[in-house]
Amino acid sequence: MVTGMVLGLSRAIGETAPLIFMGALTYVNYYPDTPLSGFTAVPIQVYNWIGYPQAEWKDTSSAGIILLLGLLLSMNALALIIRNKFEKDW
């Protein structure tokens, strides 16, 4: 069950296209100053950064994409580790 939850979360992180098309209306264009401030999802933020013409925003959007990719790969690795740990016990 734990592996399924981790893989489900990984899939949700990996599927950003529906979030961009349907969730772009919740875009927040200011910097959150507290943990309880409003914020937007990272894929939507990366999508907006790519649209800016300056080269600095291209670097920032690349860093956001690498962050999401690293998170996705680490979640899948965690699922494999959990699965292998509990398979040995059976």
Secondary structure, DSSP 8 states (H G I E B T S, - for coil): -HHHHHHHHHHHHH--HHHHHHHGGG---S---STTS----HHHHHHHHHTS-SHHHHHHHHHHHHHHHHHHHHHHHHHHHHHHHHHHH-
